Amino acid sequence: METMMQFRGKKITVGITGGIAAYKAADLVSWLYQQGAEVQVIMTKGAQEFISPLLLHSLSGQVVITDMFANDDKLHIPHIYGVDGADLLVIAPATANIMAKAAHGIADDVLSAAILAATCPILFVPAMNFHMYENIATQENMEVLRRRGYHVLEAEEGRMACGTVGKGRFPEAAVLRGAVCQMFFSQQDLAGKKILITAGPTRENIDPVRYLSNYSSGKMGYALAAAAKNRGADVTLVTGPVNLLPPQGVTMVPVVTAVEMYEAALSRYAEMDIVVKAAAVADYRVEAVATQKIKKQGETKDSIQLNLVTNPDILRALGEAKGQQYLVGFAAETENLLDNAKKKLLDKKADMIIANDVSQPEAGFNVDTNAVTLITKDDMLTLPSMDKKALAEKIWDNVIIEIQKKSK
Ligand code: PMT
């Protein structure tokens, strides 16, 4: 992958924070410069304790930004100048502190402010003592950053400067260089596609304080939306009520009920190239939603009736109105997985059904992993259990292949 001058014409900002691995950033800066990049270095005060700005100046050929309030004509408003027009911001090494600040929007020094001001992709390269790395606060901050669409490299395992052995090491130069290359040369194979994804549960009100719903967390649909966005698509995410952060750059359409989801999906359908229905839609809603809280009926009555009526089947309606769109549905089954899923493929006129056996502990609702079989009219592919983010990539790989087959 590595060729000479592969970053000619790119501006890459390298943020260096105060960890022992700060000296390794010098290698990254030197390599980026040799590959033709315009390299702007920003250093925190902590970083300057470990490595001198003069060294980075010499390696990058640019004045290093070290101070938010520098009175320098060239570095006009340093935290803005540092990332203005940047194609990539790499924070290497990234301490627990800088990731905590980025996760919480704190901008109390030149680098944390630059992170907030950056509009380019950001790659965090964590390196720290392994107890600090494994600490729940650090893990949660990294998770927040990833959910917001930032890229956070996994630290490597090995011996650390403090004498301990564990996860937290700065990556080998080749690994870091590969990660930087991937940021520029990742597949854009969904560029130009307009994609609508539904995610999460719907809620069907019973009265002002109660509703019928299901255990969908939205993780599968949100992972599909983030992956499609990263691969260049224009993504609209119609989402039921979930507890997830919106993927960066995706158009969000929040809904609550199945009828609202139906309207949101159908009204945008004509302009879409691909629709994926990962939402768990309630099949029924309460016929007459009580306007006041339903009172307990006294000790003598031990049951009450709720009359339910059928909700619109959104996937079926999309299947019936289908023009050029490629339509993907899910099937959440607890028995006869493949037979029921194949039936849904034909009944609902979908192009692909993704069957998940939701009785399995590592699949389906409200877990981070899923195990699915992709079913089309003529083909079937069973995938092993994997993280929903990895699965989202596999699903897109296969949708693209199927669309190409269809257009031949
Ligand atoms: O959200 P997570 O916690 O990550 O969980 C993911 C998931 C299990 C919810 C997801 O992988 C999944 O399987 N989603 C579909 C769940 C479902 O409602 O399946 P179903 O077999 O009941 O419906 C089949 C298809 O018809 C689905 O694409 C569904 O969105 C669609 N449908 C169903 C009913 C309805 N009224 N309208 C619909 O469009």
Residues whose N, C-alpha, C, O or C-beta is under 5 A from the ligand:
A	BS01	PMT	G200 Y215 S216 S217 G218 K219 M220 K277 A278 A279 A280 V281 A282 D283 N311 P312 D313 I314 L315 G329 F330 A331 A332 N356 G364 F365 N366 V367
